[in-house]
Amino acid sequence: MQKTYYPKAGEIERGWVLVDANGQNLGRLATQIAIILLGKNKPTFTPGVEMGDSVVVINAARITVTGTKTHSKLDEKLYHRHSGYPGGLKTISLRQQLEKHPDRVIRSAVWGMLPHNKMGKHILGRLKIYAGAEHPHAAQFLQKVA
């Protein structure tokens, strides 16, 4: 009988991964980022254990959206946020969100691919997104992903 492997805290190795979003499709990029954050790309992956790497995304403002209705998708896809007060619903289109806060577009797409619980929120904290090419994480060892 084989026992299930469960990694201990000292056995988990975490690194930093640099992802360049220049010209990448939103959904495909979000999928790659979610896999790295969850640790599914590692041979010792265990569900329910945080063993993924930290991800730094640069050039978030240059992300693309494809599909049959690309131009209408930029205006029809809406992002909602609520202040918590009555009448506090704010709605913004994908086009406006890419202009004002491109990091929120990627963060929202990745959040949809993570577990919606405390562990998912903690994992999302290891995602750093920057609109330009500069980032303050150059001191960490970064593995580059296209």
C-alpha positions as CSV (number, residue, x, y, z in Angstrom):
1,M,0.0,0.0,0.0
2,Q,1.3,3.4,-1.0
3,K,0.9,6.4,1.3
4,T,0.0,9.8,0.0
5,Y,2.9,12.2,-0.2
6,Y,2.2,15.4,1.8
7,P,5.1,18.0,1.7
8,K,6.3,19.5,4.9
9,A,6.8,23.3,5.3
10,G,10.5,23.0,5.1
11,E,10.4,20.9,1.9
12,I,8.5,23.6,-0.1
13,E,10.8,25.7,-2.3
14,R,9.3,29.0,-3.5
15,G,10.9,31.2,-6.1
16,W,10.0,34.3,-8.2
17,V,8.8,34.2,-11.8
18,L,8.8,37.1,-14.1
19,V,6.0,37.2,-16.7
20,D,6.0,39.7,-19.6
21,A,2.4,40.5,-20.7
22,N,3.4,42.4,-23.8
23,G,1.1,41.2,-26.7
24,Q,-0.2,38.2,-24.7
25,N,-3.9,37.1,-24.6
26,L,-5.6,37.9,-21.3
27,G,-7.1,34.4,-20.7
28,R,-4.1,32.4,-21.7
29,L,-1.8,34.5,-19.7
30,A,-4.1,34.3,-16.6
31,T,-4.1,30.5,-16.9
32,Q,-0.3,30.3,-16.9
33,I,-0.1,32.7,-13.9
34,A,-2.7,30.7,-12.0
35,I,-0.8,27.4,-12.6
36,I,2.4,28.9,-11.3
37,L,0.7,30.5,-8.3
38,L,-1.0,27.2,-7.3
39,G,2.2,25.2,-7.9
40,K,0.7,22.9,-10.4
41,N,3.8,23.1,-12.6
42,K,5.8,21.3,-9.9
43,P,6.1,17.5,-9.6
44,T,5.4,17.6,-5.9
45,F,2.0,19.4,-6.3
46,T,-0.5,18.6,-3.6
47,P,-4.0,20.0,-3.6
48,G,-4.7,22.2,-0.5
49,V,-1.0,23.0,0.1
50,E,0.4,26.4,-0.9
51,M,3.5,25.5,-2.8
52,G,3.4,27.9,-5.8
53,D,5.9,30.6,-6.7
54,S,5.5,34.4,-6.5
55,V,4.7,36.0,-9.9
56,V,5.7,39.4,-11.1
57,V,3.8,40.6,-14.2
58,I,5.2,43.5,-16.2
59,N,3.8,45.4,-19.2
60,A,0.2,44.8,-18.1
61,A,-1.0,47.8,-20.1
62,R,-0.1,46.0,-23.3
63,I,-2.3,42.9,-22.9
64,T,-4.6,42.0,-25.7
65,V,-8.1,40.6,-25.9
66,T,-9.0,38.3,-28.8
67,G,-12.2,36.7,-30.1
68,T,-14.8,37.1,-32.8
69,K,-16.1,40.3,-31.2
70,T,-12.9,41.9,-30.0
71,H,-13.9,45.5,-30.3
72,S,-17.3,44.9,-28.8
73,K,-15.8,42.9,-26.0
74,L,-13.8,45.9,-25.0
75,D,-17.0,47.8,-24.5
76,E,-19.4,45.0,-23.4
77,K,-17.3,43.3,-20.7
78,L,-18.0,45.1,-17.5
79,Y,-16.2,45.1,-14.1
80,H,-18.3,45.8,-11.1
81,R,-17.2,47.0,-7.6
82,H,-19.4,48.1,-4.7
83,S,-18.6,50.5,-1.9
84,G,-20.8,48.7,0.6
85,Y,-23.3,51.6,0.8
86,P,-26.7,51.7,-0.8
87,G,-26.3,52.8,-4.5
88,G,-22.6,52.3,-4.3
89,L,-22.3,50.1,-7.4
90,K,-19.6,51.3,-9.8
91,T,-19.3,49.8,-13.3
92,I,-16.5,50.2,-15.7
93,S,-15.9,48.7,-19.2
94,L,-12.8,46.6,-20.1
95,R,-11.5,49.4,-22.4
96,Q,-11.7,52.0,-19.6
97,Q,-10.2,49.5,-17.0
98,L,-7.2,48.8,-19.3
99,E,-6.6,52.6,-19.6
100,K,-7.0,53.4,-15.9
101,H,-6.0,50.2,-14.0
102,P,-4.6,47.5,-16.3
103,D,-3.4,45.5,-13.2
104,R,-7.0,45.0,-12.1
105,V,-7.9,43.3,-15.4
106,I,-5.2,40.6,-14.9
107,R,-5.9,40.3,-11.2
108,S,-9.6,39.7,-11.8
109,A,-8.9,37.1,-14.5
110,V,-6.4,35.2,-12.3
111,W,-8.7,35.4,-9.3
112,G,-11.4,33.6,-11.3
113,M,-9.0,30.7,-11.7
114,L,-8.0,30.4,-8.1
115,P,-10.0,28.8,-5.2
116,H,-12.5,31.2,-3.8
117,N,-11.5,30.8,-0.1
118,K,-8.9,32.0,2.4
119,M,-6.1,30.1,0.6
120,G,-7.0,31.6,-2.7
121,K,-6.9,35.1,-1.3
122,H,-3.5,34.4,0.3
123,I,-2.2,33.0,-3.0
124,L,-3.4,36.1,-4.8
125,G,-1.2,38.2,-2.5
126,R,1.9,36.7,-4.1
127,L,0.9,38.2,-7.5
128,K,2.5,41.5,-8.3
129,I,1.3,43.4,-11.4
130,Y,2.9,46.5,-13.0
131,A,1.7,48.4,-16.0
132,G,5.2,49.2,-17.3
133,A,8.5,47.4,-17.5
134,E,9.9,48.6,-14.3
135,H,9.4,46.7,-11.0
136,P,11.0,46.8,-7.6
137,H,11.6,43.1,-7.4
138,A,14.9,42.9,-9.2
139,A,16.8,41.7,-6.1
140,Q,14.8,38.5,-5.9
141,F,15.9,35.6,-8.1
142,L,13.5,35.7,-11.1
143,Q,12.8,32.9,-13.6
144,K,11.5,34.4,-16.8
145,V,8.4,33.0,-18.6
146,A,7.4,34.3,-22.0
